[in-house]
Amino acid sequence: MARARFAGAGLLFVALLALVAQPVPAAAQGTFQTPAPSAILVDFSTGAILFEKDADRRMAPGSLVKIMTAAVVFNELHAGKITPDTPFMVSVNAWRRGGGPSGGAAMFAEVNKPVRVEDLLIGALTVSGNDAAIALAEGVSGTETAFAMKMNELGSAIGLTNSAFRNAQGFADPDQVSTAKDMAQLARYVIRTFPQYYPLFSVPDIEWSKIKQRNRNPLLNAGVGADGLQAAWLRDVGYHIVGSALQANRRLIVVVMGAKSEKERIEEAKRLLEWGFHSFEYRQLFAAQTELGRANVFGGDAGSVGLAPREPVMLLLPRNTPDKIVSRVTYTSPLRAPVAKGTEVAKLEIMRGQLKVLEVPLVTTEEVAVGSLWQRALDGATVTVGDTARDLTNQLMAKLKK
């Protein structure tokens, strides 16, 4: 009966979600179109995807990798291994390959001279200084190759499943790739984890070696509340941008990759942000600790255990959309007793139309101790709600209309 109880709870759960998401009034994802080859718009607070187009398409990221370079350095600062005032030497390698002699984006740091970590970060993040990025990599790890290992380790730790990093500044390498979705995830990680360092992305200008340069992120002056992160261009790929903007205490993250021109890049990023801010509103789907279903437990003194989110389940929903919100609760294999209260064992997946917009971890609501040998839970590796749930939703809607 454990499985039956769980399935019943799951059906009611999805029905409730569908009811919550009935038209309130604005545009659904299907009404927004972009010529950009790859794009994504993410709600910073919840991680919900508001729009995506081919967001898992792998591309050479170019200077977008400097966001990961900064993330690694931020971790070093947080761990106390270095400070903002720690001096890093600008090597001949950093100067020749990334500085003035290279002809590329540079902060124009002097060769064989020490530069503070904070200044190098500003140089890398505001004017995309390749010399600054290389100097940071060498200062932290000795070589760019060793630093790239740290970049990949961090990428793996924060869930960048389609990215590989080979250098700190973004020079072309056939094995260096990323996606719009991964870049949005990276941007969200940086802003959430290091709010004290995030303002470095929006420093308006720098002057180094008597050369003054303005911040190269075109989104900062686009009038949409943007305050970071990075832009890039590659001859054979196109124009990229990763940006974040804040309006009325709501933050969105936008990524556009492969745009055909600077104009298209900024216009599409701006359009996506404006659409996101004007077309969505926050709704609480479930309060914290609300039991959403029960998972089977093998060998316990109870046949199942409740599943609930630790925090309120919030979602940015279109103000007016024909899409219903559908969800499913999944867990891998029957849980084995003992099960401690508060253990993360399941996931709540929320879909809007065909788009998975949010994934929330679920934890156990009670403890299940080891039971006698004859006590077994039925199979129940994964519960997915489908047509039966939609039928139940229709029945409930019909009752509400009476």
C-alpha positions as CSV (number, residue, x, y, z in Angstrom):
1,M,0.0,0.0,0.0
2,A,3.0,2.3,0.4
3,R,3.2,2.8,-3.4
4,A,-0.5,3.5,-3.6
5,R,-0.3,6.1,-0.9
6,F,2.7,7.8,-2.7
7,A,1.0,7.7,-6.1
8,G,-2.1,9.3,-4.7
9,A,-0.2,12.1,-3.0
10,G,1.7,12.7,-6.2
11,L,-1.5,12.9,-8.3
12,L,-3.1,15.5,-6.0
13,F,0.2,17.4,-5.9
14,V,0.3,17.8,-9.6
15,A,-3.3,18.7,-9.8
16,L,-2.7,21.5,-7.3
17,L,0.2,22.8,-9.3
18,A,-1.9,22.9,-12.4
19,L,-4.6,24.9,-10.5
20,V,-2.1,27.4,-9.2
21,A,-0.9,28.0,-12.7
22,Q,-4.2,28.9,-14.4
23,P,-4.0,32.1,-16.4
24,V,-3.3,35.1,-14.1
25,P,-2.6,37.7,-17.0
26,A,1.2,38.0,-19.9
27,A,3.2,36.2,-22.4
28,A,4.2,32.6,-22.4
29,Q,7.6,31.4,-23.5
30,G,6.2,30.5,-26.9
31,T,5.5,34.1,-27.7
32,F,9.2,35.2,-27.4
33,Q,11.5,34.5,-30.4
34,T,15.1,35.4,-30.9
35,P,17.4,35.1,-33.9
36,A,20.3,34.3,-31.6
37,P,21.5,30.7,-32.1
38,S,21.6,30.0,-28.4
39,A,20.1,31.9,-25.5
40,I,18.7,31.5,-22.0
41,L,17.0,33.6,-19.4
42,V,17.1,32.5,-15.7
43,D,15.5,33.8,-12.5
44,F,18.4,34.3,-10.1
45,S,16.4,33.7,-6.9
46,T,15.0,30.3,-7.8
47,G,17.1,29.2,-10.7
48,A,14.0,28.7,-12.8
49,I,14.5,28.9,-16.6
50,L,12.1,31.5,-18.1
51,F,13.3,31.0,-21.7
52,E,15.8,28.9,-23.5
53,K,16.7,28.3,-27.1
54,D,19.3,25.6,-27.9
55,A,20.8,26.4,-24.5
56,D,22.8,23.2,-24.4
57,R,24.6,23.9,-27.7
58,R,28.4,23.7,-27.2
59,M,30.4,26.7,-28.4
60,A,33.8,28.2,-27.9
61,P,33.2,30.6,-25.1
62,G,36.0,33.1,-25.7
63,S,36.4,35.7,-23.0
64,L,33.4,34.3,-21.1
65,V,35.8,32.0,-19.5
66,K,37.1,34.9,-17.5
67,I,34.0,34.5,-15.3
68,M,35.3,31.1,-14.3
69,T,38.8,32.5,-13.9
70,A,37.3,35.1,-11.5
71,A,35.3,32.3,-9.7
72,V,38.5,30.3,-9.0
73,V,40.3,33.4,-7.7
74,F,37.2,34.3,-5.6
75,N,37.4,30.9,-4.0
76,E,41.1,31.4,-3.2
77,L,40.3,34.7,-1.6
78,H,37.5,33.2,0.4
79,A,39.8,30.4,1.6
80,G,42.3,32.9,2.8
81,K,45.1,31.7,0.5
82,I,45.4,35.1,-1.0
83,T,44.1,38.6,-0.2
84,P,43.0,41.4,-2.5
85,D,46.3,43.1,-1.8
86,T,48.5,40.0,-2.6
87,P,50.9,41.0,-5.4
88,F,51.1,38.8,-8.5
89,M,54.0,39.2,-10.9
90,V,53.1,40.0,-14.5
91,S,55.4,37.5,-16.3
92,V,56.9,37.8,-19.7
93,N,54.4,35.2,-20.8
94,A,51.4,37.1,-19.5
95,W,52.8,40.4,-21.1
96,R,53.7,38.9,-24.5
97,R,50.6,36.7,-25.0
98,G,48.0,38.9,-23.3
99,G,49.5,42.4,-22.9
100,G,50.3,45.2,-25.3
101,P,52.4,43.2,-27.7
102,S,49.6,40.8,-28.3
103,G,47.3,43.3,-29.9
104,G,44.3,41.9,-28.1
105,A,42.3,43.0,-25.1
106,A,44.7,44.0,-22.3
107,M,44.9,46.1,-19.1
108,F,48.4,47.0,-20.1
109,A,50.1,45.8,-17.0
110,E,53.9,46.3,-17.0
111,V,56.0,43.3,-17.5
112,N,58.0,41.9,-14.5
113,K,56.1,44.2,-12.2
114,P,53.8,43.1,-9.3
115,V,50.1,44.0,-9.5
116,R,47.5,43.5,-6.7
117,V,45.1,40.7,-7.1
118,E,42.1,43.1,-6.9
119,D,43.6,45.2,-9.7
120,L,44.2,42.2,-11.9
121,L,40.6,41.1,-11.3
122,I,39.3,44.5,-12.3
123,G,41.5,44.4,-15.4
124,A,40.2,41.0,-16.4
125,L,36.5,41.7,-15.7
126,T,36.1,45.2,-16.9
127,V,38.2,45.5,-20.0
128,S,38.7,41.7,-20.5
129,G,42.4,42.0,-20.0
130,N,44.1,38.8,-21.2
131,D,47.3,39.8,-19.5
132,A,45.4,40.1,-16.2
133,A,43.8,36.7,-16.6
134,I,47.1,35.0,-17.3
135,A,48.8,36.8,-14.4
136,L,46.0,35.6,-12.1
137,A,46.3,32.0,-13.3
138,E,50.1,32.0,-12.9
139,G,49.9,33.7,-9.5
140,V,47.4,31.1,-8.1
141,S,48.6,27.9,-9.7
142,G,52.1,28.6,-11.2
143,T,50.9,27.8,-14.8
144,E,47.8,28.2,-16.8
145,T,47.6,24.5,-17.3
146,A,47.5,23.9,-13.6
147,F,45.0,26.7,-13.2
148,A,42.7,25.2,-15.9
149,M,42.6,22.1,-13.7
150,K,41.1,24.2,-10.9
151,M,38.6,25.7,-13.4
152,N,37.4,22.3,-14.4
153,E,37.3,21.0,-10.8
154,L,35.1,24.0,-9.9
155,G,32.9,23.5,-13.0
156,S,32.3,19.9,-12.1
157,A,31.5,20.9,-8.5
158,I,28.8,23.4,-9.4
159,G,27.2,21.3,-12.1
160,L,28.6,22.6,-15.4
161,T,28.0,19.4,-17.3
162,N,28.8,20.7,-20.8
163,S,31.9,22.8,-20.3
164,A,35.6,22.3,-20.5
165,F,38.2,24.9,-19.7
166,R,41.8,24.9,-21.1
167,N,43.0,28.4,-20.3
168,A,42.2,31.5,-18.2
169,Q,41.7,34.2,-20.8
170,G,39.6,32.5,-23.5
171,F,42.0,32.0,-26.3
172,A,40.7,29.6,-29.0
173,D,41.2,25.9,-28.2
174,P,39.3,23.1,-29.8
175,D,38.8,21.5,-26.4
176,Q,37.5,24.6,-24.7
177,V,33.7,24.7,-24.8
178,S,30.7,25.8,-22.9
179,T,27.0,26.4,-23.3
180,A,24.5,29.2,-22.5
181,K,23.0,27.1,-19.8
182,D,26.3,26.4,-18.1
183,M,27.3,30.1,-18.3
184,A,24.0,31.1,-16.7
185,Q,24.7,28.5,-13.9
186,L,28.2,29.9,-13.5
187,A,27.0,33.5,-13.3
188,R,24.4,32.5,-10.7
189,Y,27.0,30.7,-8.6
190,V,29.3,33.8,-8.7
191,I,26.6,36.3,-7.7
192,R,25.2,34.1,-5.0
193,T,28.5,32.9,-3.5
194,F,30.6,36.0,-3.7
195,P,28.3,39.1,-3.5
196,Q,31.2,41.0,-2.0
197,Y,33.3,40.6,-5.2
198,Y,30.5,40.9,-7.7
199,P,30.7,44.7,-8.0
200,L,34.1,44.2,-9.6
201,F,32.3,43.3,-12.8
202,S,30.7,46.8,-13.0
203,V,33.7,49.1,-12.4
204,P,33.1,51.7,-15.1
205,D,36.7,52.3,-16.2
206,I,40.3,51.7,-15.4
207,E,43.6,53.4,-16.1
208,W,46.8,51.5,-16.3
209,S,50.2,52.4,-17.7
210,K,48.6,55.8,-18.5
211,I,46.0,54.2,-20.7
212,K,42.4,54.7,-19.7
213,Q,39.7,52.2,-20.8
214,R,36.0,51.9,-20.2
215,N,34.2,48.8,-19.2
216,R,33.6,46.6,-22.3
217,N,30.2,45.1,-21.2
218,P,27.7,46.9,-23.5
219,L,24.8,45.8,-21.3
220,L,25.8,48.0,-18.4
221,N,24.5,51.1,-20.2
222,A,21.5,49.6,-21.9
223,G,19.0,50.9,-19.4
224,V,17.8,47.6,-18.0
225,G,19.5,47.6,-14.6
226,A,22.4,45.4,-15.7
227,D,25.4,45.3,-13.3
228,G,27.7,42.5,-14.7
229,L,29.1,40.1,-16.1
230,Q,31.1,39.6,-19.4
231,A,31.0,39.9,-23.2
232,A,33.0,38.0,-25.8
233,W,33.6,37.7,-29.6
234,L,35.2,35.0,-31.7
235,R,35.7,35.3,-35.4
236,D,34.2,31.9,-36.4
237,V,31.6,31.8,-33.7
238,G,30.1,35.2,-33.2
239,Y,29.2,37.5,-30.3
240,H,28.4,36.3,-26.8
241,I,27.3,38.0,-23.6
242,V,26.5,36.9,-20.1
243,G,24.6,39.5,-18.1
244,S,22.6,40.1,-15.0
245,A,20.2,42.8,-14.2
246,L,18.2,43.9,-11.1
247,Q,14.8,45.6,-11.2
248,A,12.4,46.0,-8.2
249,N,14.4,43.6,-6.1
250,R,14.2,40.9,-8.9
251,R,17.4,39.7,-10.5
252,L,17.5,37.9,-13.9
253,I,20.5,36.3,-15.7
254,V,20.7,36.4,-19.5
255,V,23.0,34.6,-21.8
256,V,23.2,35.1,-25.6
257,M,25.7,33.1,-27.6
258,G,26.6,33.2,-31.3
259,A,24.9,36.4,-32.3
260,K,25.8,37.6,-35.7
261,S,26.7,41.2,-34.7
262,E,27.4,43.4,-31.7
263,K,24.0,45.0,-32.4
264,E,22.1,41.7,-32.3
265,R,23.9,40.6,-29.2
266,I,22.9,43.7,-27.1
267,E,19.5,44.0,-28.6
268,E,18.6,40.3,-27.9
269,A,20.0,40.4,-24.4
270,K,18.1,43.6,-23.6
271,R,14.9,42.3,-25.1
272,L,15.1,39.1,-23.1
273,L,15.6,41.0,-19.9
274,E,12.8,43.4,-20.5
275,W,10.5,40.6,-21.4
276,G,11.4,38.7,-18.3
277,F,10.9,41.6,-16.0
278,H,7.6,42.6,-17.5
279,S,6.0,39.3,-18.2
280,F,6.5,37.2,-15.1
281,E,5.5,37.4,-11.4
282,Y,6.6,35.4,-8.3
283,R,4.2,32.9,-7.0
284,Q,4.6,30.5,-4.0
285,L,3.6,27.0,-5.1
286,F,4.3,25.4,-1.7
287,A,5.3,26.4,1.7
288,A,8.5,25.1,3.3
289,Q,8.1,21.6,4.9
290,T,4.9,20.9,3.0
291,E,4.6,17.1,2.4
292,L,4.4,16.5,-1.3
293,G,4.4,12.8,-1.4
294,R,5.8,9.7,0.3
295,A,8.8,7.5,-0.9
296,N,9.0,3.8,-0.3
297,V,11.4,2.5,2.4
298,F,12.9,-1.0,2.3
299,G,13.5,-2.8,5.6
300,G,12.1,0.0,7.8
301,D,9.6,0.0,10.7
302,A,7.5,2.1,8.3
303,G,6.8,1.4,4.6
304,S,7.3,5.0,3.5
305,V,8.6,8.4,4.4
306,G,7.3,11.9,3.7
307,L,9.0,14.1,1.2
308,A,9.0,17.9,1.5
309,P,11.0,21.0,0.4
310,R,13.2,22.7,3.0
311,E,12.4,26.1,1.7
312,P,9.2,27.6,0.1
313,V,8.9,26.6,-3.5
314,M,8.8,29.9,-5.4
315,L,8.5,30.3,-9.2
316,L,8.3,33.1,-11.6
317,L,5.2,32.4,-13.7
318,P,3.9,34.1,-16.8
319,R,1.1,36.5,-15.9
320,N,-1.0,35.2,-18.7
321,T,-0.3,31.9,-20.3
322,P,-2.1,28.8,-21.7
323,D,0.6,26.6,-20.3
324,K,-0.1,24.5,-17.3
325,I,2.4,23.8,-14.6
326,V,3.0,20.0,-14.3
327,S,5.4,18.3,-12.0
328,R,6.8,15.0,-10.9
329,V,8.5,13.7,-7.8
330,T,11.4,11.2,-8.4
331,Y,13.7,9.3,-6.2
332,T,16.3,6.6,-7.1
333,S,15.6,3.1,-5.9
334,P,13.7,2.2,-2.7
335,L,15.2,3.9,0.3
336,R,16.9,1.6,2.7
337,A,16.3,1.9,6.4
338,P,17.5,3.5,8.6
339,V,16.5,6.9,7.1
340,A,17.3,10.1,9.1
341,K,14.9,13.0,9.2
342,G,16.0,15.8,6.8
343,T,17.9,13.6,4.4
344,E,17.8,14.8,0.8
345,V,16.5,11.8,-1.1
346,A,14.2,13.1,-3.9
347,K,13.6,15.8,-6.4
348,L,10.6,17.9,-7.4
349,E,10.7,18.7,-11.1
350,I,8.4,21.5,-12.4
351,M,7.5,21.8,-16.0
352,R,5.9,24.6,-17.9
353,G,4.8,23.2,-21.2
354,Q,7.7,21.2,-22.5
355,L,10.3,23.2,-20.5
356,K,11.6,22.0,-17.2
357,V,11.8,25.3,-15.3
358,L,12.8,24.3,-11.8
359,E,14.2,21.4,-9.9
360,V,13.9,21.4,-6.1
361,P,15.5,18.9,-3.7
362,L,13.1,17.2,-1.3
363,V,14.0,15.9,2.2
364,T,12.5,13.3,4.4
365,T,10.0,14.6,7.0
366,E,10.5,11.9,9.6
367,E,12.9,9.2,10.8
368,V,12.4,5.6,9.7
369,A,14.2,3.1,11.9
370,V,15.2,-0.5,10.8
371,G,12.2,-2.8,11.0
372,S,11.8,-6.5,11.2
373,L,12.9,-8.8,8.4
374,W,9.3,-9.2,7.1
375,Q,8.8,-5.5,6.7
376,R,9.5,-4.4,3.2
377,A,8.4,-1.6,1.0
378,L,7.1,-2.3,-2.5
379,D,9.0,-1.2,-5.5
380,G,8.8,2.5,-6.2
381,A,12.0,3.5,-7.7
382,T,10.5,6.5,-9.6
383,V,7.1,8.0,-9.6
384,T,6.1,10.1,-12.6
385,V,2.8,11.8,-12.9
386,G,1.2,11.7,-16.4
387,D,-2.2,11.5,-18.0
388,T,-4.0,10.3,-14.9
389,A,-2.9,13.4,-13.1
390,R,-4.2,15.6,-15.9
391,D,-7.5,13.8,-15.7
392,L,-7.7,14.5,-12.0
393,T,-6.9,18.1,-12.6
394,N,-9.8,18.4,-15.0
395,Q,-12.1,16.8,-12.5
396,L,-11.0,19.2,-9.8
397,M,-11.4,22.1,-12.1
398,A,-14.9,20.9,-13.1
399,K,-15.9,20.7,-9.4
400,L,-14.6,24.2,-8.7
401,K,-16.7,25.7,-11.5
402,K,-19.9,24.2,-10.0
